[in-house]
Amino acid sequence: MTITGPAELTEAARAFAVRRSTTPRPDVERKALLAAPRFGDVFTDHLARATWTSETGWGDRRVEPYGPLELEPSSLVLHYGQEVFEGLKAYRHPDGSVWTFRPEQNAARFAASARRLALPELPAEDFLGSIQALVAVDEAWVPDGAETSLYLRPFMVATEPTLLVRAAHRVEYLVIASPAGAYFSDALTPVSIWVAEDLHRAGPGGTGAVKTMGNYGASLASQAEAYAHGCDQVCFLDARTGANLEELGGMNVVVVRSDGSVVTPGLSGTILPGVTRDAVLTLLREAGHDVEERDVPLAEVLDGLRSGEVAEAFACGTGAVVTPIGRLAGTGFDERVGDGTAGPVTVAVREGLTDVQHGRAADPHGWMVRLV
Ligand SMILES: *Cc1c(COP(=O)(O)O)cnc(C)c1O
């Protein structure tokens, strides 16, 4: 596609009134930060925001300078965790234009998460409009280095000051943005996984299938246990049987057999339906792999690793895209995955996906949406 000039702001983006920072980061400072971005520790000059009350609905859409929030200590979210969030990225393409990946999927999941947490749904056009409005104002913060992006974090919090246990009558929606390099230090260096046995992140009828802070809070003790065992990440088992792999704290998990077939835990209601998971499974099916979504017993995976029937495993999510798993350890086992390095299926699907996201390959599925 030939790009002629900047993309027009949609009407939904123009609904966000812009108040520019009077103290943006100086160019040299921003450029230094963008030269080697890490993950999640630097933020752009602005944020997007809207306010909801039970009386007036959504209003006061704006882009304003990034800064501390003023919150009552009694804000409902600080006590009862009424919050939902999303994560997606803006990518700079070789011609300078800026795009994002399947944002309508994030908008729909954000609405589903809000319903589960008894929060008001944000209309999809406001979700998309807020992202375009923020990225347009902070466009200079979208890095152009290999595998870099601007990570976008939309979230919604219950700000009503009350200790009453009920859904809030006042809610704030915000989007913040953070330039991102590789989530792990090197994209193709395999991570090691600790399988959590006693603690679970989600249970039937709970909130495992939506993006809310409580799932992450519940995962941190197990993540600390993983570090204590010399592992990078934790993988949870299902709470009902304790036998089946579910997912990592913030990434879905996929196993590749030596015959090229692929198996991943099905969307049973306790795992998060990842946008990356969906795209990866689509690309694998199109590449001719037989893909099964079903219960994945830990015992089957361990047997397969020992027999050689399981050749590769990887984790996937927006932050780290596709990350090879090189080792699977837990109480009483410690197995290498394949030869411990990134396998060919993992490498190929990672490349296939990042080539589309970064504008190096055609986008036959229409996954990319232009922002700037
Ligand atoms: C966000 C998230 C994922 C990955 O979802 P993507 O849409 O691919 O980023 C996986 N698991 C959990 C628990 C998550 O919160």
PDBQT file of the ligand as one rigid body, heavy atoms in Angstrom, charges set to zero:
ROOT
HETATM    1  C1  LIG A 401      -3.117 -10.576  28.281  1.00  0.00    +0.000 C 
HETATM    2  C2  LIG A 401      -2.946 -11.986  28.690  1.00  0.00    +0.000 A 
HETATM    3  C3  LIG A 401      -2.548 -12.982  27.776  1.00  0.00    +0.000 A 
HETATM    4  C4  LIG A 401      -2.151 -12.680  26.346  1.00  0.00    +0.000 C 
HETATM    5  O1  LIG A 401      -3.163 -12.059  25.622  1.00  0.00    +0.000 OA
HETATM    6  P1  LIG A 401      -2.792 -11.250  24.295  1.00  0.00    +0.000 P 
HETATM    7  O2  LIG A 401      -4.108 -10.752  23.814  1.00  0.00    +0.000 OA
HETATM    8  O3  LIG A 401      -2.167 -12.202  23.371  1.00  0.00    +0.000 OA
HETATM    9  O4  LIG A 401      -1.851 -10.178  24.706  1.00  0.00    +0.000 OA
HETATM   10  C5  LIG A 401      -2.472 -14.285  28.220  1.00  0.00    +0.000 A 
HETATM   11  N1  LIG A 401      -2.753 -14.607  29.490  1.00  0.00    +0.000 NA
HETATM   12  C6  LIG A 401      -3.129 -13.687  30.407  1.00  0.00    +0.000 A 
HETATM   13  C7  LIG A 401      -3.425 -14.114  31.779  1.00  0.00    +0.000 C 
HETATM   14  C8  LIG A 401      -3.241 -12.356  30.027  1.00  0.00    +0.000 A 
HETATM   15  O5  LIG A 401      -3.601 -11.451  30.944  1.00  0.00    +0.000 OA
ENDROOT
TORSDOF 0
